[in-house]
Amino acid sequence: MSKSHGRAPLAFSFIGLIFVDLSFKVHEFGYYRLPYRTVGCGKVQAAGNKCFKGGPMNVLIMYYSKGGNTRKLAEAIAEGVGQVDGAEAVLRHTRDVSKDDFVSADGLIVGSPVYFGTMAAQLKQVLDEFVGVRRKMENKVGAAFSTSGDASGGKETTMMSIIQALLIYGMIIVGDPMSATGHYGTACAGAPDAAVQENGRKLGRRVAELVKQIRR
């Protein structure tokens, strides 16, 4: 009996480690964090004691990145989304995103490096090709982010070009919160440093929290 009691804490610790590990999943095309769980809500997913109709909240972070800076900022934004109970972050490069990703998303955060003061052609192509589903995107939350190679490279005009497209998709547009910069979105010159990454997390959290309010 004494040996059995002595081993129990180790067994529970091991189970706990497995549970924590399974709360994060790496997908071929992106990063998912699944902090929700079912607690007596039938087919409805729940976060804490809250049940949300139609399953978990889904925020799509779509980006184009060539050198990796925009991807790093997108990953920080995805982390912020995942910090909100009941939210699932789906990270997609433009080459991997599908119309189903758009339609199933409750929120959409779009990012691009600066190309001649506007979004990359690869991102614009996706937004052009998916315009047929824009009526299904109406009243969903949208936001933008960008990176540039120079401090005055056109980050704000690039975000505005993304915001213009999301408005045509009928989305509810938000900028980054006052606790970040309180402007058009999250942006940086070069690779995002720790402060910019934190601002990215704040943008992700803000979008996810607004989605949560809308879905109540």
C-alpha positions as CSV (number, residue, x, y, z in Angstrom):
1,M,0.0,0.0,0.0
2,S,2.8,2.4,0.9
3,K,4.5,1.8,-2.5
4,S,1.2,2.5,-4.3
5,H,0.6,5.7,-2.5
6,G,4.2,6.8,-3.2
7,R,3.8,6.4,-7.0
8,A,0.5,8.2,-7.4
9,P,1.8,11.8,-7.6
10,L,4.2,10.7,-10.4
11,A,1.4,9.2,-12.3
12,F,-0.8,12.3,-12.1
13,S,2.1,14.5,-13.0
14,F,2.7,12.4,-16.1
15,I,-0.9,12.7,-17.1
16,G,-0.8,16.4,-16.5
17,L,2.2,16.8,-18.8
18,I,0.4,14.9,-21.6
19,F,-2.7,17.2,-21.2
20,V,-0.6,20.3,-21.5
21,D,1.3,19.0,-24.5
22,L,-1.9,18.1,-26.3
23,S,-3.3,21.6,-25.8
24,F,-1.0,22.7,-28.6
25,K,-1.1,21.4,-32.1
26,V,1.2,22.1,-35.1
27,H,-0.5,21.9,-38.5
28,E,1.2,21.5,-41.8
29,F,0.1,25.0,-42.8
30,G,0.0,26.8,-39.5
31,Y,-0.3,27.0,-35.7
32,Y,-3.3,26.2,-33.6
33,R,-3.9,26.7,-29.9
34,L,-6.9,25.0,-28.5
35,P,-7.7,26.4,-25.0
36,Y,-11.4,25.4,-25.1
37,R,-13.0,22.3,-23.8
38,T,-16.4,20.7,-23.7
39,V,-18.1,21.0,-20.3
40,G,-21.6,19.6,-20.5
41,C,-22.7,21.6,-23.6
42,G,-23.3,18.7,-25.9
43,K,-21.9,19.6,-29.3
44,V,-21.2,23.1,-28.3
45,Q,-17.6,23.9,-27.4
46,A,-17.1,25.8,-24.1
47,A,-14.4,28.1,-22.7
48,G,-14.5,28.0,-18.9
49,N,-18.2,28.1,-18.0
50,K,-19.2,29.9,-21.3
51,C,-20.7,27.9,-24.2
52,F,-20.4,29.3,-27.7
53,K,-22.8,28.2,-30.4
54,G,-21.3,26.6,-33.5
55,G,-18.0,25.4,-31.9
56,P,-14.9,27.3,-31.0
57,M,-14.2,30.9,-32.0
58,N,-12.0,30.8,-35.1
59,V,-9.6,33.7,-36.0
60,L,-7.7,33.4,-39.2
61,I,-4.4,35.1,-39.5
62,M,-3.5,35.3,-43.2
63,Y,-0.2,36.8,-44.4
64,Y,2.3,36.9,-47.2
65,S,6.0,36.7,-46.2
66,K,9.1,36.4,-48.3
67,G,12.0,37.1,-45.8
68,G,10.3,35.9,-42.7
69,N,9.6,39.2,-40.8
70,T,5.9,39.2,-41.5
71,R,5.6,35.6,-40.6
72,K,7.2,36.2,-37.2
73,L,4.7,39.0,-36.5
74,A,1.8,36.8,-37.7
75,E,3.0,34.1,-35.2
76,A,3.0,36.7,-32.3
77,I,-0.6,37.7,-33.3
78,A,-1.6,34.1,-33.3
79,E,-0.3,33.7,-29.8
80,G,-2.4,36.6,-28.7
81,V,-5.5,35.1,-30.2
82,G,-4.8,31.8,-28.3
83,Q,-4.6,33.7,-25.0
84,V,-8.3,34.4,-25.1
85,D,-10.5,31.6,-23.7
86,G,-12.5,29.8,-26.4
87,A,-10.4,31.2,-29.3
88,E,-8.6,29.2,-31.9
89,A,-5.9,30.8,-34.0
90,V,-5.4,29.5,-37.6
91,L,-2.2,30.7,-39.3
92,R,-2.1,30.7,-43.1
93,H,0.4,31.8,-45.7
94,T,-1.3,33.1,-48.8
95,R,-0.2,30.1,-50.8
96,D,-2.0,27.8,-48.3
97,V,-5.2,29.6,-47.5
98,S,-8.6,28.5,-48.9
99,K,-12.1,29.9,-49.2
100,D,-13.2,27.4,-46.5
101,D,-10.7,29.1,-44.2
102,F,-12.3,32.4,-44.9
103,V,-15.9,31.3,-44.5
104,S,-15.2,29.3,-41.3
105,A,-13.4,32.2,-39.6
106,D,-15.1,34.5,-37.1
107,G,-12.3,37.0,-37.4
108,L,-9.7,37.8,-40.0
109,I,-6.3,39.5,-39.4
110,V,-4.3,40.1,-42.6
111,G,-0.7,41.1,-42.9
112,S,1.8,41.9,-45.7
113,P,5.3,43.4,-46.2
114,V,5.3,46.7,-48.0
115,Y,5.5,46.6,-51.7
116,F,5.6,50.1,-53.3
117,G,3.5,51.4,-50.4
118,T,0.8,48.8,-50.7
119,M,0.1,45.1,-50.0
120,A,2.0,42.4,-51.8
121,A,0.6,41.2,-55.1
122,Q,0.3,37.6,-53.7
123,L,-2.0,38.9,-51.0
124,K,-4.0,41.1,-53.3
125,Q,-4.5,38.1,-55.6
126,V,-6.1,36.1,-52.7
127,L,-8.5,38.9,-51.8
128,D,-9.4,39.3,-55.5
129,E,-10.1,35.6,-56.0
130,F,-12.1,35.1,-52.8
131,V,-14.4,38.1,-53.4
132,G,-17.2,35.7,-54.3
133,V,-17.5,34.8,-50.6
134,R,-17.5,38.3,-49.3
135,R,-21.2,38.2,-48.3
136,K,-20.4,35.4,-45.9
137,M,-17.7,37.6,-44.3
138,E,-20.1,40.5,-43.5
139,N,-20.1,41.6,-39.8
140,K,-17.0,39.5,-38.9
141,V,-14.1,41.3,-37.2
142,G,-11.1,42.3,-39.4
143,A,-7.7,43.8,-38.7
144,A,-4.3,44.5,-40.4
145,F,-0.6,44.4,-39.8
146,S,2.5,45.1,-41.9
147,T,6.3,45.1,-42.0
148,S,8.7,47.1,-44.0
149,G,12.4,47.4,-44.8
150,D,12.6,51.0,-43.8
151,A,11.2,53.2,-41.1
152,S,9.3,55.3,-43.7
153,G,8.7,52.4,-46.1
154,G,4.9,52.7,-46.2
155,K,3.6,50.5,-43.4
156,E,0.5,52.6,-42.8
157,T,-0.5,52.9,-46.4
158,T,0.0,49.1,-46.7
159,M,-2.3,48.5,-43.7
160,M,-4.9,51.0,-45.2
161,S,-4.8,49.0,-48.5
162,I,-5.7,45.9,-46.5
163,I,-8.3,47.7,-44.5
164,Q,-10.0,49.0,-47.7
165,A,-10.3,45.4,-49.0
166,L,-11.7,44.1,-45.7
167,L,-14.3,46.9,-45.8
168,I,-15.4,45.7,-49.2
169,Y,-15.7,42.3,-47.6
170,G,-18.2,43.9,-45.2
171,M,-16.1,43.4,-42.1
172,I,-16.0,45.3,-38.8
173,I,-12.5,46.9,-38.8
174,V,-10.4,47.5,-35.6
175,G,-7.0,48.8,-35.1
176,D,-4.5,47.8,-32.4
177,P,-5.6,48.6,-28.8
178,M,-4.6,51.8,-26.9
179,S,-2.3,49.6,-24.7
180,A,-0.3,49.0,-27.9
181,T,-0.1,52.0,-30.3
182,G,-3.8,52.7,-30.8
183,H,-3.4,53.2,-34.5
184,Y,-4.2,51.3,-37.8
185,G,-2.7,47.9,-36.7
186,T,0.6,46.4,-35.7
187,A,3.7,47.3,-37.8
188,C,7.4,47.3,-37.7
189,A,10.5,48.0,-39.7
190,G,12.7,44.9,-40.1
191,A,12.3,41.9,-37.8
192,P,9.7,42.4,-35.0
193,D,11.5,43.0,-31.7
194,A,10.1,41.9,-28.3
195,A,8.0,45.1,-28.0
196,V,6.4,44.8,-31.4
197,Q,5.7,41.1,-30.8
198,E,3.9,42.0,-27.6
199,N,1.9,44.6,-29.6
200,G,1.1,41.9,-32.0
201,R,-0.2,39.7,-29.2
202,K,-2.4,42.6,-28.0
203,L,-3.9,43.0,-31.5
204,G,-4.6,39.2,-31.6
205,R,-6.2,39.4,-28.2
206,R,-8.3,42.4,-29.1
207,V,-9.8,40.8,-32.2
208,A,-10.5,37.5,-30.4
209,E,-12.1,39.3,-27.5
210,L,-14.4,41.3,-29.9
211,V,-15.3,38.1,-31.7
212,K,-16.2,36.6,-28.3
213,Q,-18.5,39.6,-27.5
214,I,-20.2,39.4,-30.9
215,R,-20.9,35.6,-30.6
216,R,-22.4,35.8,-27.1
